[in-house]
Amino acid sequence: MKLIIFSPEKTIFDGEVSLVEVPGSKGRFEILENHDAIITTLQPGEIRFIRDGEEVRQPVTSGYVEVHKNKISACIQI
């Protein structure tokens, strides 16, 4: 899956991942390959993702995430 995390100032991450977990407005949830299309706001917490077998965490205070056809876009405030 392709993940791009960006803020109004810059691109924070752009690459392939195997799993993404986000702090959605209705609770944390995982995004795996072939996830249904979704758009949701984010609450304060961390975006957690697996890249090349390693776990990476990105703090977030607000924003939104969109999932469509194995592409995940997260616009965040840090």
PyMOL Python script that loads the backbone (N, CA, C, O; Angstrom):
from pymol import cmd

cmd.read_pdbstr("""\
ATOM      1  N   MET A   1       0.845  -1.168   0.000  1.00  0.00           N
ATOM      2  CA  MET A   1       0.000   0.000   0.000  1.00  0.00           C
ATOM      3  C   MET A   1       0.894   1.235   0.000  1.00  0.00           C
ATOM      4  O   MET A   1       2.021   1.210   0.495  1.00  0.00           O
ATOM      5  N   LYS A   2       0.373   2.291  -0.555  1.00  0.00           N
ATOM      6  CA  LYS A   2       1.096   3.566  -0.599  1.00  0.00           C
ATOM      7  C   LYS A   2       0.545   4.479   0.494  1.00  0.00           C
ATOM      8  O   LYS A   2      -0.666   4.670   0.600  1.00  0.00           O
ATOM      9  N   LEU A   3       1.439   5.039   1.303  1.00  0.00           N
ATOM     10  CA  LEU A   3       1.056   5.968   2.358  1.00  0.00           C
ATOM     11  C   LEU A   3       1.764   7.289   2.134  1.00  0.00           C
ATOM     12  O   LEU A   3       2.975   7.335   1.915  1.00  0.00           O
ATOM     13  N   ILE A   4       0.986   8.366   2.193  1.00  0.00           N
ATOM     14  CA  ILE A   4       1.570   9.696   2.185  1.00  0.00           C
ATOM     15  C   ILE A   4       1.016  10.442   3.384  1.00  0.00           C
ATOM     16  O   ILE A   4      -0.197  10.542   3.570  1.00  0.00           O
ATOM     17  N   ILE A   5       1.935  10.971   4.202  1.00  0.00           N
ATOM     18  CA  ILE A   5       1.569  11.787   5.355  1.00  0.00           C
ATOM     19  C   ILE A   5       2.138  13.170   5.087  1.00  0.00           C
ATOM     20  O   ILE A   5       3.334  13.326   4.842  1.00  0.00           O
ATOM     21  N   PHE A   6       1.274  14.167   5.136  1.00  0.00           N
ATOM     22  CA  PHE A   6       1.734  15.522   4.864  1.00  0.00           C
ATOM     23  C   PHE A   6       1.047  16.506   5.794  1.00  0.00           C
ATOM     24  O   PHE A   6      -0.021  16.237   6.343  1.00  0.00           O
ATOM     25  N   SER A   7       1.690  17.655   5.953  1.00  0.00           N
ATOM     26  CA  SER A   7       1.132  18.762   6.714  1.00  0.00           C
ATOM     27  C   SER A   7       1.023  19.935   5.740  1.00  0.00           C
ATOM     28  O   SER A   7       1.496  19.839   4.608  1.00  0.00           O
ATOM     29  N   PRO A   8       0.420  21.019   6.156  1.00  0.00           N
ATOM     30  CA  PRO A   8       0.383  22.176   5.262  1.00  0.00           C
ATOM     31  C   PRO A   8       1.782  22.687   4.885  1.00  0.00           C
ATOM     32  O   PRO A   8       1.939  23.350   3.859  1.00  0.00           O
ATOM     33  N   GLU A   9       2.786  22.388   5.695  1.00  0.00           N
ATOM     34  CA  GLU A   9       4.134  22.880   5.447  1.00  0.00           C
ATOM     35  C   GLU A   9       5.004  21.958   4.601  1.00  0.00           C
ATOM     36  O   GLU A   9       5.845  22.432   3.837  1.00  0.00           O
ATOM     37  N   LYS A  10       4.807  20.618   4.730  1.00  0.00           N
ATOM     38  CA  LYS A  10       5.737  19.705   4.053  1.00  0.00           C
ATOM     39  C   LYS A  10       5.190  18.285   3.986  1.00  0.00           C
ATOM     40  O   LYS A  10       4.217  17.947   4.660  1.00  0.00           O
ATOM     41  N   THR A  11       5.831  17.460   3.160  1.00  0.00           N
ATOM     42  CA  THR A  11       5.566  16.025   3.117  1.00  0.00           C
ATOM     43  C   THR A  11       6.411  15.376   4.207  1.00  0.00           C
ATOM     44  O   THR A  11       7.622  15.583   4.272  1.00  0.00           O
ATOM     45  N   ILE A  12       5.767  14.596   5.055  1.00  0.00           N
ATOM     46  CA  ILE A  12       6.443  13.955   6.184  1.00  0.00           C
ATOM     47  C   ILE A  12       6.886  12.543   5.826  1.00  0.00           C
ATOM     48  O   ILE A  12       7.979  12.121   6.202  1.00  0.00           O
ATOM     49  N   PHE A  13       6.039  11.808   5.096  1.00  0.00           N
ATOM     50  CA  PHE A  13       6.378  10.448   4.674  1.00  0.00           C
ATOM     51  C   PHE A  13       5.666  10.156   3.368  1.00  0.00           C
ATOM     52  O   PHE A  13       4.519  10.559   3.173  1.00  0.00           O
ATOM     53  N   ASP A  14       6.354   9.449   2.465  1.00  0.00           N
ATOM     54  CA  ASP A  14       5.762   9.036   1.191  1.00  0.00           C
ATOM     55  C   ASP A  14       6.427   7.717   0.815  1.00  0.00           C
ATOM     56  O   ASP A  14       7.583   7.702   0.392  1.00  0.00           O
ATOM     57  N   GLY A  15       5.695   6.599   0.971  1.00  0.00           N
ATOM     58  CA  GLY A  15       6.297   5.318   0.649  1.00  0.00           C
ATOM     59  C   GLY A  15       5.349   4.153   0.825  1.00  0.00           C
ATOM     60  O   GLY A  15       4.172   4.324   1.142  1.00  0.00           O
ATOM     61  N   GLU A  16       5.885   2.971   0.615  1.00  0.00           N
ATOM     62  CA  GLU A  16       5.121   1.728   0.713  1.00  0.00           C
ATOM     63  C   GLU A  16       5.108   1.234   2.155  1.00  0.00           C
ATOM     64  O   GLU A  16       6.116   1.306   2.858  1.00  0.00           O
ATOM     65  N   VAL A  17       3.962   0.737   2.582  1.00  0.00           N
ATOM     66  CA  VAL A  17       3.772   0.210   3.931  1.00  0.00           C
ATOM     67  C   VAL A  17       2.925  -1.056   3.864  1.00  0.00           C
ATOM     68  O   VAL A  17       2.263  -1.323   2.861  1.00  0.00           O
ATOM     69  N   SER A  18       2.956  -1.830   4.948  1.00  0.00           N
ATOM     70  CA  SER A  18       2.133  -3.049   4.985  1.00  0.00           C
ATOM     71  C   SER A  18       0.938  -2.913   5.924  1.00  0.00           C
ATOM     72  O   SER A  18      -0.007  -3.696   5.834  1.00  0.00           O
ATOM     73  N   LEU A  19       0.968  -1.921   6.831  1.00  0.00           N
ATOM     74  CA  LEU A  19      -0.119  -1.714   7.788  1.00  0.00           C
ATOM     75  C   LEU A  19      -0.078  -0.270   8.249  1.00  0.00           C
ATOM     76  O   LEU A  19       0.992   0.315   8.419  1.00  0.00           O
ATOM     77  N   VAL A  20      -1.263   0.297   8.449  1.00  0.00           N
ATOM     78  CA  VAL A  20      -1.371   1.648   9.003  1.00  0.00           C
ATOM     79  C   VAL A  20      -2.441   1.614  10.083  1.00  0.00           C
ATOM     80  O   VAL A  20      -3.495   1.005   9.896  1.00  0.00           O
ATOM     81  N   GLU A  21      -2.177   2.266  11.218  1.00  0.00           N
ATOM     82  CA  GLU A  21      -3.161   2.393  12.294  1.00  0.00           C
ATOM     83  C   GLU A  21      -3.288   3.880  12.601  1.00  0.00           C
ATOM     84  O   GLU A  21      -2.286   4.564  12.814  1.00  0.00           O
ATOM     85  N   VAL A  22      -4.525   4.378  12.625  1.00  0.00           N
ATOM     86  CA  VAL A  22      -4.751   5.807  12.828  1.00  0.00           C
ATOM     87  C   VAL A  22      -5.716   6.054  13.983  1.00  0.00           C
ATOM     88  O   VAL A  22      -6.555   5.208  14.292  1.00  0.00           O
ATOM     89  N   PRO A  23      -5.589   7.228  14.624  1.00  0.00           N
ATOM     90  CA  PRO A  23      -6.524   7.600  15.693  1.00  0.00           C
ATOM     91  C   PRO A  23      -7.751   8.292  15.100  1.00  0.00           C
ATOM     92  O   PRO A  23      -7.847   9.519  15.125  1.00  0.00           O
ATOM     93  N   GLY A  24      -8.675   7.517  14.575  1.00  0.00           N
ATOM     94  CA  GLY A  24      -9.874   8.066  13.952  1.00  0.00           C
ATOM     95  C   GLY A  24     -10.776   8.754  14.953  1.00  0.00           C
ATOM     96  O   GLY A  24     -10.650   8.554  16.161  1.00  0.00           O
ATOM     97  N   SER A  25     -11.685   9.564  14.444  1.00  0.00           N
ATOM     98  CA  SER A  25     -12.585  10.317  15.324  1.00  0.00           C
ATOM     99  C   SER A  25     -13.497   9.409  16.145  1.00  0.00           C
ATOM    100  O   SER A  25     -14.019   9.835  17.175  1.00  0.00           O
ATOM    101  N   LYS A  26     -13.697   8.162  15.706  1.00  0.00           N
ATOM    102  CA  LYS A  26     -14.524   7.213  16.459  1.00  0.00           C
ATOM    103  C   LYS A  26     -13.694   6.084  17.050  1.00  0.00           C
ATOM    104  O   LYS A  26     -14.213   5.015  17.371  1.00  0.00           O
ATOM    105  N   GLY A  27     -12.391   6.338  17.189  1.00  0.00           N
ATOM    106  CA  GLY A  27     -11.500   5.344  17.771  1.00  0.00           C
ATOM    107  C   GLY A  27     -10.407   4.915  16.809  1.00  0.00           C
ATOM    108  O   GLY A  27     -10.470   5.200  15.613  1.00  0.00           O
ATOM    109  N   ARG A  28      -9.402   4.227  17.342  1.00  0.00           N
ATOM    110  CA  ARG A  28      -8.281   3.750  16.526  1.00  0.00           C
ATOM    111  C   ARG A  28      -8.748   2.640  15.598  1.00  0.00           C
ATOM    112  O   ARG A  28      -9.601   1.831  15.963  1.00  0.00           O
ATOM    113  N   PHE A  29      -8.183   2.606  14.398  1.00  0.00           N
ATOM    114  CA  PHE A  29      -8.470   1.493  13.498  1.00  0.00           C
ATOM    115  C   PHE A  29      -7.289   1.249  12.575  1.00  0.00           C
ATOM    116  O   PHE A  29      -6.496   2.145  12.285  1.00  0.00           O
ATOM    117  N   GLU A  30      -7.199  -0.023  12.114  1.00  0.00           N
ATOM    118  CA  GLU A  30      -6.127  -0.440  11.219  1.00  0.00           C
ATOM    119  C   GLU A  30      -6.587  -0.390   9.778  1.00  0.00           C
ATOM    120  O   GLU A  30      -7.755  -0.624   9.468  1.00  0.00           O
ATOM    121  N   ILE A  31      -5.649  -0.082   8.910  1.00  0.00           N
ATOM    122  CA  ILE A  31      -5.887  -0.101   7.473  1.00  0.00           C
ATOM    123  C   ILE A  31      -4.925  -1.129   6.891  1.00  0.00           C
ATOM    124  O   ILE A  31      -3.706  -0.989   6.996  1.00  0.00           O
ATOM    125  N   LEU A  32      -5.490  -2.157   6.280  1.00  0.00           N
ATOM    126  CA  LEU A  32      -4.707  -3.199   5.634  1.00  0.00           C
ATOM    127  C   LEU A  32      -4.965  -3.147   4.131  1.00  0.00           C
ATOM    128  O   LEU A  32      -5.836  -2.406   3.675  1.00  0.00           O
ATOM    129  N   GLU A  33      -4.219  -3.924   3.369  1.00  0.00           N
ATOM    130  CA  GLU A  33      -4.388  -3.953   1.923  1.00  0.00           C
ATOM    131  C   GLU A  33      -5.845  -4.256   1.553  1.00  0.00           C
ATOM    132  O   GLU A  33      -6.502  -5.080   2.190  1.00  0.00           O
ATOM    133  N   ASN A  34      -6.330  -3.579   0.521  1.00  0.00           N
ATOM    134  CA  ASN A  34      -7.689  -3.714  -0.007  1.00  0.00           C
ATOM    135  C   ASN A  34      -8.769  -3.243   0.969  1.00  0.00           C
ATOM    136  O   ASN A  34      -9.904  -3.718   0.912  1.00  0.00           O
ATOM    137  N   HIS A  35      -8.428  -2.325   1.853  1.00  0.00           N
ATOM    138  CA  HIS A  35      -9.400  -1.735   2.773  1.00  0.00           C
ATOM    139  C   HIS A  35     -10.446  -0.976   1.961  1.00  0.00           C
ATOM    140  O   HIS A  35     -10.129  -0.403   0.919  1.00  0.00           O
ATOM    141  N   ASP A  36     -11.684  -0.971   2.432  1.00  0.00           N
ATOM    142  CA  ASP A  36     -12.728  -0.190   1.778  1.00  0.00           C
ATOM    143  C   ASP A  36     -12.360   1.284   1.783  1.00  0.00           C
ATOM    144  O   ASP A  36     -11.616   1.750   2.646  1.00  0.00           O
ATOM    145  N   ALA A  37     -12.892   2.011   0.808  1.00  0.00           N
ATOM    146  CA  ALA A  37     -12.675   3.456   0.735  1.00  0.00           C
ATOM    147  C   ALA A  37     -13.307   4.125   1.959  1.00  0.00           C
ATOM    148  O   ALA A  37     -14.403   3.757   2.383  1.00  0.00           O
ATOM    149  N   ILE A  38     -12.600   5.112   2.520  1.00  0.00           N
ATOM    150  CA  ILE A  38     -13.084   5.804   3.713  1.00  0.00           C
ATOM    151  C   ILE A  38     -12.403   7.168   3.800  1.00  0.00           C
ATOM    152  O   ILE A  38     -11.266   7.341   3.363  1.00  0.00           O
ATOM    153  N   ILE A  39     -13.112   8.114   4.365  1.00  0.00           N
ATOM    154  CA  ILE A  39     -12.544   9.406   4.746  1.00  0.00           C
ATOM    155  C   ILE A  39     -13.012   9.664   6.174  1.00  0.00           C
ATOM    156  O   ILE A  39     -14.200   9.547   6.472  1.00  0.00           O
ATOM    157  N   THR A  40     -12.072  10.018   7.061  1.00  0.00           N
ATOM    158  CA  THR A  40     -12.439  10.307   8.447  1.00  0.00           C
ATOM    159  C   THR A  40     -11.480  11.330   9.030  1.00  0.00           C
ATOM    160  O   THR A  40     -10.345  11.468   8.575  1.00  0.00           O
ATOM    161  N   THR A  41     -11.948  12.037  10.033  1.00  0.00           N
ATOM    162  CA  THR A  41     -11.092  12.978  10.739  1.00  0.00           C
ATOM    163  C   THR A  41     -10.247  12.228  11.762  1.00  0.00           C
ATOM    164  O   THR A  41     -10.565  11.106  12.157  1.00  0.00           O
ATOM    165  N   LEU A  42      -9.171  12.871  12.177  1.00  0.00           N
ATOM    166  CA  LEU A  42      -8.256  12.282  13.152  1.00  0.00           C
ATOM    167  C   LEU A  42      -8.322  13.054  14.456  1.00  0.00           C
ATOM    168  O   LEU A  42      -8.526  14.268  14.467  1.00  0.00           O
ATOM    169  N   GLN A  43      -8.150  12.343  15.539  1.00  0.00           N
ATOM    170  CA  GLN A  43      -8.071  12.965  16.855  1.00  0.00           C
ATOM    171  C   GLN A  43      -6.617  12.904  17.321  1.00  0.00           C
ATOM    172  O   GLN A  43      -5.814  12.208  16.699  1.00  0.00           O
ATOM    173  N   PRO A  44      -6.255  13.602  18.385  1.00  0.00           N
ATOM    174  CA  PRO A  44      -4.872  13.559  18.858  1.00  0.00           C
ATOM    175  C   PRO A  44      -4.419  12.125  19.159  1.00  0.00           C
ATOM    176  O   PRO A  44      -5.176  11.321  19.703  1.00  0.00           O
ATOM    177  N   GLY A  45      -3.195  11.833  18.800  1.00  0.00           N
ATOM    178  CA  GLY A  45      -2.619  10.507  19.027  1.00  0.00           C
ATOM    179  C   GLY A  45      -1.433  10.287  18.116  1.00  0.00           C
ATOM    180  O   GLY A  45      -0.640  11.199  17.880  1.00  0.00           O
ATOM    181  N   GLU A  46      -1.313   9.060  17.598  1.00  0.00           N
ATOM    182  CA  GLU A  46      -0.206   8.705  16.715  1.00  0.00           C
ATOM    183  C   GLU A  46      -0.720   7.915  15.522  1.00  0.00           C
ATOM    184  O   GLU A  46      -1.628   7.093  15.646  1.00  0.00           O
ATOM    185  N   ILE A  47      -0.126   8.177  14.369  1.00  0.00           N
ATOM    186  CA  ILE A  47      -0.292   7.295  13.219  1.00  0.00           C
ATOM    187  C   ILE A  47       0.848   6.292  13.329  1.00  0.00           C
ATOM    188  O   ILE A  47       2.018   6.668  13.412  1.00  0.00           O
ATOM    189  N   ARG A  48       0.496   5.023  13.327  1.00  0.00           N
ATOM    190  CA  ARG A  48       1.499   3.955  13.424  1.00  0.00           C
ATOM    191  C   ARG A  48       1.483   3.201  12.106  1.00  0.00           C
ATOM    192  O   ARG A  48       0.412   2.846  11.613  1.00  0.00           O
ATOM    193  N   PHE A  49       2.666   2.947  11.521  1.00  0.00           N
ATOM    194  CA  PHE A  49       2.708   2.176  10.286  1.00  0.00           C
ATOM    195  C   PHE A  49       3.933   1.281  10.256  1.00  0.00           C
ATOM    196  O   PHE A  49       4.921   1.525  10.949  1.00  0.00           O
ATOM    197  N   ILE A  50       3.849   0.232   9.436  1.00  0.00           N
ATOM    198  CA  ILE A  50       4.936  -0.733   9.286  1.00  0.00           C
ATOM    199  C   ILE A  50       5.560  -0.532   7.912  1.00  0.00           C
ATOM    200  O   ILE A  50       4.896  -0.664   6.884  1.00  0.00           O
ATOM    201  N   ARG A  51       6.852  -0.208   7.916  1.00  0.00           N
ATOM    202  CA  ARG A  51       7.611   0.007   6.680  1.00  0.00           C
ATOM    203  C   ARG A  51       8.827  -0.898   6.717  1.00  0.00           C
ATOM    204  O   ARG A  51       9.643  -0.802   7.633  1.00  0.00           O
ATOM    205  N   ASP A  52       8.957  -1.769   5.739  1.00  0.00           N
ATOM    206  CA  ASP A  52      10.094  -2.696   5.672  1.00  0.00           C
ATOM    207  C   ASP A  52      10.269  -3.480   6.969  1.00  0.00           C
ATOM    208  O   ASP A  52      11.395  -3.712   7.409  1.00  0.00           O
ATOM    209  N   GLY A  53       9.153  -3.889   7.583  1.00  0.00           N
ATOM    210  CA  GLY A  53       9.192  -4.685   8.796  1.00  0.00           C
ATOM    211  C   GLY A  53       9.432  -3.889  10.068  1.00  0.00           C
ATOM    212  O   GLY A  53       9.447  -4.465  11.156  1.00  0.00           O
ATOM    213  N   GLU A  54       9.620  -2.582   9.959  1.00  0.00           N
ATOM    214  CA  GLU A  54       9.870  -1.749  11.134  1.00  0.00           C
ATOM    215  C   GLU A  54       8.659  -0.870  11.438  1.00  0.00           C
ATOM    216  O   GLU A  54       8.006  -0.347  10.534  1.00  0.00           O
ATOM    217  N   GLU A  55       8.377  -0.720  12.733  1.00  0.00           N
ATOM    218  CA  GLU A  55       7.268   0.127  13.162  1.00  0.00           C
ATOM    219  C   GLU A  55       7.724   1.582  13.243  1.00  0.00           C
ATOM    220  O   GLU A  55       8.785   1.887  13.788  1.00  0.00           O
ATOM    221  N   VAL A  56       6.898   2.475  12.688  1.00  0.00           N
ATOM    222  CA  VAL A  56       7.172   3.907  12.728  1.00  0.00           C
ATOM    223  C   VAL A  56       5.947   4.579  13.340  1.00  0.00           C
ATOM    224  O   VAL A  56       4.816   4.181  13.062  1.00  0.00           O
ATOM    225  N   ARG A  57       6.166   5.592  14.167  1.00  0.00           N
ATOM    226  CA  ARG A  57       5.071   6.330  14.797  1.00  0.00           C
ATOM    227  C   ARG A  57       5.208   7.810  14.474  1.00  0.00           C
ATOM    228  O   ARG A  57       6.293   8.383  14.572  1.00  0.00           O
ATOM    229  N   GLN A  58       4.087   8.423  14.085  1.00  0.00           N
ATOM    230  CA  GLN A  58       4.054   9.844  13.785  1.00  0.00           C
ATOM    231  C   GLN A  58       3.001  10.508  14.650  1.00  0.00           C
ATOM    232  O   GLN A  58       1.819  10.190  14.518  1.00  0.00           O
ATOM    233  N   PRO A  59       3.388  11.422  15.531  1.00  0.00           N
ATOM    234  CA  PRO A  59       2.399  12.140  16.349  1.00  0.00           C
ATOM    235  C   PRO A  59       1.478  12.991  15.474  1.00  0.00           C
ATOM    236  O   PRO A  59       1.880  13.490  14.423  1.00  0.00           O
ATOM    237  N   VAL A  60       0.242  13.143  15.930  1.00  0.00           N
ATOM    238  CA  VAL A  60      -0.742  13.954  15.217  1.00  0.00           C
ATOM    239  C   VAL A  60      -1.666  14.608  16.241  1.00  0.00           C
ATOM    240  O   VAL A  60      -2.047  13.983  17.231  1.00  0.00           O
ATOM    241  N   THR A  61      -2.025  15.870  15.998  1.00  0.00           N
ATOM    242  CA  THR A  61      -2.977  16.541  16.890  1.00  0.00           C
ATOM    243  C   THR A  61      -4.353  16.648  16.256  1.00  0.00           C
ATOM    244  O   THR A  61      -5.363  16.684  16.960  1.00  0.00           O
ATOM    245  N   SER A  62      -4.400  16.700  14.917  1.00  0.00           N
ATOM    246  CA  SER A  62      -5.670  16.725  14.190  1.00  0.00           C
ATOM    247  C   SER A  62      -5.380  16.486  12.722  1.00  0.00           C
ATOM    248  O   SER A  62      -4.222  16.418  12.309  1.00  0.00           O
ATOM    249  N   GLY A  63      -6.441  16.358  11.936  1.00  0.00           N
ATOM    250  CA  GLY A  63      -6.295  16.168  10.505  1.00  0.00           C
ATOM    251  C   GLY A  63      -7.356  15.240   9.975  1.00  0.00           C
ATOM    252  O   GLY A  63      -8.411  15.055  10.582  1.00  0.00           O
ATOM    253  N   TYR A  64      -7.054  14.650   8.810  1.00  0.00           N
ATOM    254  CA  TYR A  64      -7.976  13.675   8.225  1.00  0.00           C
ATOM    255  C   TYR A  64      -7.174  12.629   7.467  1.00  0.00           C
ATOM    256  O   TYR A  64      -6.015  12.845   7.113  1.00  0.00           O
ATOM    257  N   VAL A  65      -7.812  11.495   7.226  1.00  0.00           N
ATOM    258  CA  VAL A  65      -7.195  10.429   6.439  1.00  0.00           C
ATOM    259  C   VAL A  65      -8.201   9.963   5.397  1.00  0.00           C
ATOM    260  O   VAL A  65      -9.396   9.850   5.670  1.00  0.00           O
ATOM    261  N   GLU A  66      -7.694   9.696   4.197  1.00  0.00           N
ATOM    262  CA  GLU A  66      -8.512   9.172   3.105  1.00  0.00           C
ATOM    263  C   GLU A  66      -7.868   7.897   2.594  1.00  0.00           C
ATOM    264  O   GLU A  66      -6.659   7.857   2.364  1.00  0.00           O
ATOM    265  N   VAL A  67      -8.673   6.850   2.414  1.00  0.00           N
ATOM    266  CA  VAL A  67      -8.209   5.574   1.884  1.00  0.00           C
ATOM    267  C   VAL A  67      -8.987   5.290   0.613  1.00  0.00           C
ATOM    268  O   VAL A  67     -10.217   5.349   0.602  1.00  0.00           O
ATOM    269  N   HIS A  68      -8.262   4.979  -0.469  1.00  0.00           N
ATOM    270  CA  HIS A  68      -8.920   4.655  -1.735  1.00  0.00           C
ATOM    271  C   HIS A  68      -7.960   3.834  -2.592  1.00  0.00           C
ATOM    272  O   HIS A  68      -6.873   4.299  -2.936  1.00  0.00           O
ATOM    273  N   LYS A  69      -8.362   2.621  -2.931  1.00  0.00           N
ATOM    274  CA  LYS A  69      -7.598   1.731  -3.811  1.00  0.00           C
ATOM    275  C   LYS A  69      -6.142   1.576  -3.366  1.00  0.00           C
ATOM    276  O   LYS A  69      -5.217   1.795  -4.148  1.00  0.00           O
ATOM    277  N   ASN A  70      -5.954   1.200  -2.111  1.00  0.00           N
ATOM    278  CA  ASN A  70      -4.631   0.929  -1.523  1.00  0.00           C
ATOM    279  C   ASN A  70      -3.730   2.160  -1.478  1.00  0.00           C
ATOM    280  O   ASN A  70      -2.510   2.022  -1.380  1.00  0.00           O
ATOM    281  N   LYS A  71      -4.304   3.354  -1.546  1.00  0.00           N
ATOM    282  CA  LYS A  71      -3.546   4.593  -1.344  1.00  0.00           C
ATOM    283  C   LYS A  71      -4.140   5.290  -0.120  1.00  0.00           C
ATOM    284  O   LYS A  71      -5.343   5.542  -0.060  1.00  0.00           O
ATOM    285  N   ILE A  72      -3.285   5.596   0.847  1.00  0.00           N
ATOM    286  CA  ILE A  72      -3.700   6.236   2.096  1.00  0.00           C
ATOM    287  C   ILE A  72      -3.053   7.610   2.136  1.00  0.00           C
ATOM    288  O   ILE A  72      -1.831   7.737   2.067  1.00  0.00           O
ATOM    289  N   SER A  73      -3.889   8.638   2.250  1.00  0.00           N
ATOM    290  CA  SER A  73      -3.412  10.009   2.346  1.00  0.00           C
ATOM    291  C   SER A  73      -3.839  10.577   3.685  1.00  0.00           C
ATOM    292  O   SER A  73      -5.021  10.550   4.025  1.00  0.00           O
ATOM    293  N   ALA A  74      -2.881  11.092   4.447  1.00  0.00           N
ATOM    294  CA  ALA A  74      -3.178  11.676   5.753  1.00  0.00           C
ATOM    295  C   ALA A  74      -2.647  13.104   5.785  1.00  0.00           C
ATOM    296  O   ALA A  74      -1.441  13.331   5.689  1.00  0.00           O
ATOM    297  N   CYS A  75      -3.552  14.054   5.919  1.00  0.00           N
ATOM    298  CA  CYS A  75      -3.198  15.455   6.090  1.00  0.00           C
ATOM    299  C   CYS A  75      -3.282  15.728   7.583  1.00  0.00           C
ATOM    300  O   CYS A  75      -4.350  15.582   8.179  1.00  0.00           O
ATOM    301  N   ILE A  76      -2.172  16.122   8.194  1.00  0.00           N
ATOM    302  CA  ILE A  76      -2.142  16.225   9.656  1.00  0.00           C
ATOM    303  C   ILE A  76      -1.584  17.556  10.137  1.00  0.00           C
ATOM    304  O   ILE A  76      -0.872  18.261   9.423  1.00  0.00           O
ATOM    305  N   GLN A  77      -1.936  17.865  11.370  1.00  0.00           N
ATOM    306  CA  GLN A  77      -1.288  18.906  12.147  1.00  0.00           C
ATOM    307  C   GLN A  77      -0.469  18.184  13.202  1.00  0.00           C
ATOM    308  O   GLN A  77      -0.941  17.227  13.815  1.00  0.00           O
ATOM    309  N   ILE A  78       0.735  18.631  13.408  1.00  0.00           N
ATOM    310  CA  ILE A  78       1.619  17.975  14.378  1.00  0.00           C
ATOM    311  C   ILE A  78       1.507  18.655  15.719  1.00  0.00           C
ATOM    312  O   ILE A  78       2.173  18.253  16.674  1.00  0.00           O
TER     313      ILE A  78
END
""", "prot")
cmd.dss("prot")
cmd.show_as("cartoon", "prot")
cmd.util.cbc("prot")
cmd.orient("prot")
